[in-house]
Amino acid sequence: MYLHFPYYGSRRFAVVLSEEFQQLINRKRVQRLMRLLGIEALYPKPHLSRPAPGHSIYPYLLRDLEIVCPNQVWSADITYVPLHRGFLYLVAVMDWFSRYVLSWELSNTLDSSFCRAALEAAFCWGQPEIFNTDQGAQFTSQDFLEPLRERSIRISMDGRGRALDNAFIERLWRSVKYELIYPGDFISGQDLWPALDRYFHHYNWKRPHQALHYLTPAAKYHRMQTTYANTM
């Protein structure tokens, strides 16, 4: 039953099993059996931005900073995506000047590897002067920070509990969830992946943004990147 409903906790399993076997199944018994089997309900873990002990923490560098060109500031963030059976984690890397989504990745775990993969993919577009994240364990790990340090990129991190420090990507998550995830009601990652691919292509190349004077992120990013390069 767990394989079909991995997001059920002990309380719900106790109710379902009691109905199936027509006898009362004690929740504490279910908890004991789940511990013995080494299983637990799949659910969004709290405190996605909690740093791990011993990880490197950096100060926030973007307060009152004027963003004037592409690749001046990039940021990354993680959100969870609810599905019919469980959920997945989604990470994206965004250019602050243009709101252009440089890369994204999906994962069923919260290890740093999918964040590192998104970062490496974003480097195909160049590199920023400053890279901003929250203080989550994925972003404070040596695995994630190493490529930033190797490129002499300045590292910035949000203050604890300050979602507004990364406001642009928080707005992206709101758009993704209310325009795609919730209406789409996806069953699995296999269904979600191509839908996200189409969504981010539309977001970057087709959707005009009021804050960008109704340019698309792609137009703002590539046009200004070329203009800025020609002035160097």
N, C-alpha and C positions, 0 to 999 in steps of 0.2 A: 504493500500500500504506500510506503514511503516513496518508492520510485515514481509513483503516479502523482503523489501530492507532497513533494519535498518541502513545501512552504507551510504545512500543517505543524502546529506545536503540540505539546503533550495534552493540553486541555481539549483541543479539537479532536485529536486522535482518540482520546478517551470517550468522547461523545459518539464518534463514528463507529468505533469498535463495539461500544455498548449496544448500539442499534443493530449492527450486523450480527452479533452473536446472541442478541436477545437476553443479555444479562449485564449487570452493572460492572463496568471495568473501571477500577480506581485510577485516578490520574497519577497518583504517586507510583503505582505499578508501571504505568506507561513511561514515566520519567526514568525509573530505574532501568527498564529495558532499553530505552533510547541511549542511556549512558553506557550500558554494556555493549551495545552495538556501535557506539561511537558516532551516532547521528544526531543532528539537531535541525530545527526548522531553518529553511533559507529565508532570510529577511534582511532588509537594508540595515546594515550595522550603524549604530549611532556614532556621532563624533567623527565624521569623515575627515575633518581637518585637524585631528588631534596628532601632535608630533610624537614620535617614538623616543624613548629615553636614549640619550647619547647622540641623537641626530643633530645636524647643524641647523641653527635658526639665524636668519638674517633680518636686518631692519627693513622697514617699508620705505622705499625710495621715491614714491610717486606723488607724495603730498605736495600740492601746488606746482607740480611739474607741468610745463606746457608741452603738449604732444604736437609736433609740427611736421612729422614726416613718417612714411612707412618704415618698418623695421627699427623704430626707435624703442618701442616697448611691445613685447609680446607677453601674453599671460596664458596660464593653463588652469583648468579646474575639472573636478569630477562631479558627476551627478549620477543618481541611480534611476533606472528605467524599469517601471513595473510591467510585468508580462502576465499572461494567464497563469503560468506555472513558474513562480519565482520572479526573478528580476536579473538585470545585468547592470554593469557599471559603464558609464560613457565618459570619456575624457576628450577634451578639445583644446587645441592651441589656437589663439586668436591674436591678430595684429590690432593693437588698440587704435591706431590712427584711422584705419579704414574699416574696422570690425570684420575684416576678412578672416574666415576660418581656414587656417593654414593646414590643419590636419586633425584627425579624430580617430579614436580606437574604441572598441567594445571589449569587455572582459566579464567573466563570471566570478572573478576573484579581485581582491583589492591589493594584490602585490604591485610592486613598482614597474614590472616589466612592460605592461601595456602603456603606462605613462611614458616610459623611456622610448617605446616604439613610436608613439605619437610625436615626441620631441625630435627624434631622428628624422622622421618623415617631414616635419616642418622645416628642418635645415635645408631641404631641397630648394626653398625659397630664399635662402640667405641666412642671416642671423641678426638678432636684435642687439641693441646696446644694453637694454635692461630686460630681464625676464622675471615676471612676477607670478607668484603662486600663493596659496594659503600655506599654513604650517602643517598640513597633513603628512603622515608618515611616508607616503609615496613620494612627495616632493622634497622632503628633507633627507631622504636616503642618499647614500653615497652613489648608488647606481644612477640616480637621476641627476644629481648635481655634477658628477664628473664631466660629462660633455660640455656643460656650461662653463666650468672652470677652465677646461682645456682651451676653450675659445675666448677666454678673458671677458666673458659676458657678466655684467654686473647683476647680482642676484638680489631680488626684492621679495619680501614676504608680508602678507597681510597681518595686521594685528589680530590677536586672539579674539574670535567672535565678531570680527568686523567684515561682514559680507560686502558692505559698500566699498571696501578697498578694491574689490575686483568686480565692480558693478556692471561693466560691459558684458562680461561672460555670464553673469547672473541673469541678465536680460535675455541672452541667447538661450539659456536653459528654459526660461519661461516660455519663449516662443516655440522651442522644440516640443515641449511637453503639451502645451495647449493647442498647437497647430498640427502636431503629428502624433505624439504618443497616446494621449488620452482619446482622441477621436479614432485613431487607428486600432486600438485594442488588440495589440499584437500577441500572437500565441507563443512565438519562439524567436530566438536570435536570428534564425535562418530567414524568418519573414522580416525582421526588423532591419537587418543590415542593408539590403537594397533600398528600403524606404528611406533610411537615414542618408544613404549615398545620394539619392535623388533630392532629398530635402536640402542638404548642405550645398549641392550644386545650384539649386534654385535660390537659396539664401545668398550665396556669393555672387551669382551671375545675373539673376533675373529680378530680385526683389529690391526696389529702391528704398532707401532709408531717409526719413525726414531729417535726422541728425547729420546726414551727409549731403544735405541739399538735394535730396532725391536722386543721388547717384547710387549705383549698386556698390557693395563692398569691393568687388573685383575691379570695377572701373576706378574707384578711388585708390585702391592699392597699386594697381599696375600703372595707371596714369601718373600718379604722384611719384611712384618709385622711379619711373623713367625721367620725369622732370627733375627730381632731386639728384639723380645720377648725372644728368647733363650739366648741373651747376657745380659739380665737384671739380 
